């Protein structure tokens, strides 16, 4: 009976009683086809129409309606005339950033206002309804489906999806603590292994360098799942892992930046408070500004985030970009003032935090791992940048949409390899709103690559097309160390002291960038010259060992000094003689001779426990004549402190001789950056053994 009435009513209205589905293909063909496939699977028994704008389209079981571009009302009038005999039961519409489909989308809403099934660029779907007007508006503005019903906590009667905060932590035991070492905690938003992105690379290497002198404890957030700890337990005393909160608040709804709120963990605060007291930790270093609410003694600003949002706001000029900039600038400047010391990546970053007590410790590169190999003939291009960091996703989009087509048009044989980090599709959808990662012809996109060095060996040119960036890019440093030429935007290589046309090629506009890539691929001599200059700078200024010395020195300045370095005085001669007699492996001199040369002593609790003597042999060369430490104070960092007091002096090449049998001293010198450059047979008269000549060049 119901079906008879239905047929009678719609027969009188001149419409087919069976509802039809009209899909509006208002986006790129890949997403439009994917949407249509899903609609056909959801409603297989219905009659289907597909509306396109002057694009040929054929699909079995689908009637195509092709329209020429026009205004909203004209398109609505045409559609109404064509679909007059039918009752529209559902109207799937694809909402993507393409402006040319805007009029057709509005026409679809006028045609079937209560039947719109909206699809976003991620191919998530949501019914547009008046009773869910706010959620529908947020969905159309690009908010992910899992966040459109998120409500601020101050609307608690309407809030169902609440944030989740893990309450416990795990402790992973590392090496035993060593007596006499100072204890330092480092707090990180993630576990720095594997080395999947630049931040993990920096934290890992500086943790390893710090562990040469300090007992280091790592506090890190964990995202769950199977975790590998790599070599970190070998040099860390303990690792504390706290579950990362599941933050369910609107990104706009707090004065604090959402990145700060995402890491607001009561469990982490409790772990720091209880374990630092229990383990006797004396200094706390916070990695990344968005963890600054945890307080501590050192804040490491991996980038000046407010400057990043300034660049974004200058491009977008929207209310949301202004709100993000205002929040970050307010939070970052206040946080930087609260810390006794803020570590920044470059002098430019220090200038952006004018009221902070800053120290520059730039990013570095592992020169022992990234050693250059001869370049092979070819047209291979490499881009390394984890999509987890959204500027890298923006750089890839610019590269494949505006730069790479120009390169391929001129050099069809060119090939591009992209290292996009773990789960690139996931982060691509999150940062761009696009459901599928676009991979043009001649491009290979790789996920996480455990060892990128072979890719640098195979490439002829490295590109860094980041449109916005902050801090300094480790991918540029790796290319420099591997002696590969780099084409970069200004912000992509900022803070590294590179010079356009000398050690890097800088181009900011897509056309100029593509022209630079083509020029360098066709000019191997120019590539070689740029690469050699960049390698020299990497060796001089970006060795992790040198940067580790800076970090250890900073920590010592902030801690109550256990070892004091001062110039020698005549009354120290008895102590120098006592130490020298107890150190037969060192050079044997008359202690009174030491007063003729520059000499420094190390004191522990007012007692002289070591000394170092040197001389200047040329305007840019110096020689260490003797270094000795009282036996009971060895392996406590005294020799390291004495050496660092000299090696921090710039522009000197340092030389020394050491007994061939003195393995401990040779190992120390190698850790401090010295390398063997020769041998002197029968140099030591007392034993007749050879002397190993070692050299270290300072930045």
URWO-V748679 format. One line per field, one symbol per residue. burial: + if it has 24 or more other ideal C-beta (glycine too) atoms within 12 Angstrom, else -. Layout:
burial: ???
//
This chain:
burial: ------------------++++++++++--++++++++++--+--++++++++-+------+-++-+-------++-++---+--+++++++++++----++++++++++++--++++++++++++++------++-++++++++-++-++-----------+-+---+--+-+------++++++++++++++++++++++++++++++++++++++++++------++-++-+++++++++++-++++++-+-++++++++++-+++-++--++--+-++++++++++++++-++++++++++++++++++---------+++-+++-++++++-+++++++++-+++-++--+-++++++++++--+-+--+---++++++++++++++++++++++--++++++--+--+++++++++-+--++++++++++++-+-++-+++++--++-++++++++++++++++++++++++++++++++++++++++++++----++++++-+--++-++++++----++--++-++++++++++++++++++++++++-++--++-+--+---+--++--++--+-+++-+-+--+--+-++++++---+++++++-------+++++++++--++-++++++++++++----+++++++++-+--++-++-+++++---------------+++++++++
//
